Each structure stands twice: as C-alpha cells, then as structure tokens.
Amino acid sequence: MSLLILIALLATEIGILQDTKNQELRNYEKVQFLVKEKEAESKELIFAVLKDTSILYKNWMELLENAKSQNFILQIYKNDTLKWWSDNTINATKYLPALKEGFVYLNTNNGAYWVSYLAKGSYRITVFYQIKSNYQFQNQYIQNHLNLDLTFVGSAIFSPSPSNDFIDIADRRGN
C-alpha cells in the first residue's frame, strides 16, 4: 500500500515539474512576443513623431495619448535640448550618449527598460518601455514591480548579457 502511495506521489511530483517547465516555456513565449510587439509599436511612435516635426506642438496631445496607451515614456530632443516629454520617470539626457539607434536594453538606477532610439537631423527621439522598476529604497509610495504587461511572469531577472540556466530574449533582429 505505501509503495502505491509513494508511486502516486512521485507521479504527481513529475507532473508538477513538467507543468512548471511548460509554464516557463509559455511565459518565455509571451515575453518574447511582447518584446517584438513593443519594438514595433515604439518604432511606429517614432515615425509618427518624425512624420511632420514642424507641427509637433499641435500633435503633442495625440502623441502623448498614444505613448501612454502603450505604456511608453516618450522624450523628444531638438538640438540636444529636451523639448517634449510624456513622463519624468527617467532622465534620458543622462543616457543619450550610451544609446544606440534601434531597440536596446537599458538598466538604470530606477529600473530596467527597453528603449527605441533614433537620431534624425536636429531631433533625437527616445521611447522607453519600463520592464521593471528597481528603486534603491522602497516605502509606502515607491515599490519595485514588474510592468503590468509582465505580471504573468511573477518574478524575473533581466540582464543585458546572457546568463547560464536562463533563457535569452531577442529583438526582431535577433539581438
């Protein structure tokens, strides 16, 4: 009798482990899809900004709503001066010299971001998507958390370089 119970418990444990691996794979696929989706959406937002820069002040509210609806932080520089911003969560000026055109991972003192960046003429456009807030101190008002789009993950570690025993996430070009 106890042998049957032991076999049943072992089978249950194996099933739980397999379900955990399946859930990890599903979560990875969802995150990978989200990366590519946010990369495409951020590029669309950048091109919407660049479509007609002469009327940015007229189109700002529409661009702002677009950015907010997609959980983006939009910052637009003209002649290296910040002219328009949707949010002050991050000081992009500090990171501009390190940004490369395209879609990159950026770890800052207040969190981790995926960033689309493009410099065109006198304009520099940054679109930040905060993956996770990571404040040095937390209190009743400031708490570290994953972006709402990523809550299905539960918890995660994001790193700019590959790590053993972790799954790599890539942009649309495979970087």
KOLFI-602010 format. One record per residue (C-alpha): residue in one letter; y, z, x. Coordinates in steps of 0.05 Angstrom, whole numbers. Each point is the difference from the previous one (the first is absolute). Example, Ala and Ser with C-alpha at 12.3 -4.5 7.8 and 13.67 -1.06 7.14 Angstrom:
@aa->a, Y->-90, Z->156, X->246
@aa->s, Y->69, Z->-13, X->27
END
This chain:
@aa->m, Y->0, Z->0, X->0
@aa->s, Y->50, Z->19, X->55
@aa->l, Y->-17, Z->-65, X->36
@aa->l, Y->20, Z->-39, X->-62
@aa->i, Y->65, Z->38, X->-5
@aa->l, Y->14, Z->-13, X->74
@aa->i, Y->-14, Z->-74, X->-9
@aa->a, Y->45, Z->-2, X->-61
@aa->l, Y->56, Z->35, X->39
@aa->l, Y->-8, Z->-48, X->58
@aa->a, Y->3, Z->-60, X->-46
@aa->t, Y->63, Z->28, X->-32
@aa->e, Y->32, Z->11, X->68
@aa->i, Y->-17, Z->-71, X->22
@aa->g, Y->30, Z->-26, X->-65
@aa->i, Y->64, Z->40, X->11
@aa->l, Y->6, Z->-26, X->72
@aa->q, Y->-10, Z->-72, X->-24
@aa->d, Y->52, Z->10, X->-55
@aa->t, Y->49, Z->28, X->52
@aa->k, Y->-10, Z->-61, X->44
@aa->n, Y->10, Z->-46, X->-60
@aa->q, Y->63, Z->38, X->-19
@aa->e, Y->27, Z->-6, X->71
@aa->l, Y->-13, Z->-75, X->-2
@aa->r, Y->34, Z->-7, X->-68
@aa->n, Y->60, Z->41, X->25
@aa->y, Y->5, Z->-43, X->63
@aa->e, Y->-1, Z->-63, X->-42
@aa->k, Y->55, Z->27, X->-46
@aa->v, Y->43, Z->20, X->60
@aa->q, Y->-11, Z->-67, X->33
@aa->f, Y->20, Z->-35, X->-64
@aa->l, Y->62, Z->44, X->-6
@aa->v, Y->21, Z->-17, X->72
@aa->k, Y->-3, Z->-74, X->-13
@aa->e, Y->33, Z->8, X->-68
@aa->k, Y->58, Z->41, X->29
@aa->e, Y->8, Z->-49, X->57
@aa->a, Y->7, Z->-58, X->-48
@aa->e, Y->47, Z->38, X->-47
@aa->s, Y->44, Z->23, X->58
@aa->k, Y->5, Z->-72, X->26
@aa->e, Y->20, Z->-23, X->-70
@aa->l, Y->54, Z->54, X->-2
@aa->i, Y->27, Z->-21, X->68
@aa->f, Y->3, Z->-73, X->-22
@aa->a, Y->35, Z->22, X->-64
@aa->v, Y->53, Z->34, X->44
@aa->l, Y->7, Z->-61, X->44
@aa->k, Y->3, Z->-50, X->-58
@aa->d, Y->75, Z->8, X->-6
@aa->t, Y->31, Z->52, X->46
@aa->s, Y->70, Z->-19, X->-23
@aa->i, Y->-11, Z->36, X->-66
@aa->l, Y->-41, Z->60, X->22
@aa->y, Y->51, Z->47, X->-30
@aa->k, Y->-10, Z->-33, X->-68
@aa->n, Y->-76, Z->-1, X->5
@aa->w, Y->-7, Z->70, X->30
@aa->m, Y->-20, Z->36, X->-64
@aa->e, Y->-55, Z->-52, X->-13
@aa->l, Y->-26, Z->6, X->71
@aa->l, Y->4, Z->76, X->-5
@aa->e, Y->-41, Z->1, X->-64
@aa->n, Y->-51, Z->-48, X->31
@aa->a, Y->-6, Z->45, X->62
@aa->k, Y->-8, Z->64, X->-41
@aa->s, Y->-51, Z->-31, X->-47
@aa->q, Y->-44, Z->-16, X->60
@aa->n, Y->11, Z->67, X->36
@aa->f, Y->40, Z->-34, X->56
@aa->i, Y->59, Z->25, X->40
@aa->l, Y->46, Z->-59, X->12
@aa->q, Y->53, Z->1, X->54
@aa->i, Y->44, Z->-59, X->17
@aa->y, Y->42, Z->-5, X->64
@aa->k, Y->55, Z->-50, X->13
@aa->n, Y->25, Z->-7, X->71
@aa->d, Y->-41, Z->62, X->18
@aa->t, Y->35, Z->43, X->-53
@aa->l, Y->-38, Z->29, X->-58
@aa->k, Y->33, Z->-31, X->-62
@aa->w, Y->-50, Z->12, X->-57
@aa->w, Y->-56, Z->50, X->-8
@aa->s, Y->-44, Z->22, X->-57
@aa->d, Y->-20, Z->67, X->28
@aa->n, Y->17, Z->45, X->59
@aa->t, Y->-70, Z->27, X->11
@aa->i, Y->-2, Z->-35, X->67
@aa->n, Y->54, Z->-17, X->50
@aa->a, Y->-20, Z->-71, X->18
@aa->t, Y->55, Z->-7, X->51
@aa->k, Y->-39, Z->46, X->45
@aa->y, Y->-61, Z->-45, X->-3
@aa->l, Y->32, Z->-70, X->-1
@aa->p, Y->-8, Z->-12, X->75
@aa->a, Y->-75, Z->14, X->-5
@aa->l, Y->-13, Z->-43, X->-62
@aa->k, Y->-32, Z->-67, X->6
@aa->e, Y->6, Z->-55, X->-51
@aa->g, Y->-58, Z->1, X->-48
@aa->f, Y->-37, Z->57, X->-32
@aa->v, Y->-13, Z->61, X->45
@aa->y, Y->-22, Z->72, X->-1
@aa->l, Y->53, Z->51, X->18
@aa->n, Y->-10, Z->74, X->11
@aa->t, Y->65, Z->41, X->-4
@aa->n, Y->20, Z->73, X->0
@aa->n, Y->-4, Z->2, X->-76
@aa->g, Y->-61, Z->-43, X->-14
@aa->a, Y->-38, Z->-64, X->8
@aa->y, Y->24, Z->-67, X->-26
@aa->w, Y->-20, Z->-73, X->-6
@aa->v, Y->63, Z->-39, X->17
@aa->s, Y->20, Z->-72, X->-11
@aa->y, Y->57, Z->-21, X->45
@aa->l, Y->38, Z->-65, X->8
@aa->a, Y->62, Z->-17, X->40
@aa->k, Y->35, Z->-63, X->-23
@aa->g, Y->70, Z->-19, X->23
@aa->s, Y->45, Z->61, X->-5
@aa->y, Y->-49, Z->35, X->-48
@aa->r, Y->-56, Z->48, X->14
@aa->i, Y->-43, Z->20, X->-59
@aa->t, Y->-50, Z->57, X->0
@aa->v, Y->-47, Z->16, X->-57
@aa->f, Y->-36, Z->66, X->9
@aa->y, Y->-61, Z->22, X->-40
@aa->q, Y->-14, Z->73, X->13
@aa->i, Y->-74, Z->12, X->7
@aa->k, Y->4, Z->74, X->10
@aa->s, Y->55, Z->51, X->8
@aa->n, Y->-11, Z->45, X->60
@aa->y, Y->55, Z->52, X->6
@aa->q, Y->0, Z->49, X->57
@aa->f, Y->15, Z->56, X->-50
@aa->q, Y->-20, Z->6, X->-73
@aa->n, Y->28, Z->43, X->-55
@aa->q, Y->5, Z->1, X->-75
@aa->y, Y->42, Z->-64, X->1
@aa->i, Y->-30, Z->-39, X->57
@aa->q, Y->-75, Z->-12, X->1
@aa->n, Y->-42, Z->-48, X->41
@aa->h, Y->-37, Z->-50, X->-44
@aa->l, Y->-30, Z->-69, X->-4
@aa->n, Y->38, Z->-54, X->-36
@aa->l, Y->-17, Z->1, X->-75
@aa->d, Y->-33, Z->-69, X->9
@aa->l, Y->-49, Z->32, X->49
@aa->t, Y->-19, Z->64, X->-37
@aa->f, Y->-70, Z->-27, X->-14
@aa->v, Y->-15, Z->10, X->74
@aa->g, Y->8, Z->75, X->-4
@aa->s, Y->18, Z->8, X->73
@aa->a, Y->5, Z->-48, X->58
@aa->i, Y->20, Z->-5, X->73
@aa->f, Y->43, Z->-59, X->19
@aa->s, Y->6, Z->-23, X->72
@aa->p, Y->32, Z->-60, X->32
@aa->s, Y->-61, Z->-11, X->43
@aa->p, Y->-75, Z->-3, X->-15
@aa->s, Y->-39, Z->65, X->1
@aa->n, Y->-75, Z->11, X->6
@aa->d, Y->-36, Z->15, X->-64
@aa->f, Y->58, Z->-26, X->-42
@aa->i, Y->10, Z->-66, X->-36
@aa->d, Y->56, Z->-46, X->23
@aa->i, Y->50, Z->-27, X->-51
@aa->a, Y->32, Z->-68, X->14
@aa->d, Y->59, Z->-39, X->-25
@aa->r, Y->-6, Z->-72, X->-27
@aa->r, Y->-2, Z->-27, X->72
@aa->g, Y->-56, Z->47, X->20
@aa->n, Y->45, Z->46, X->42
END
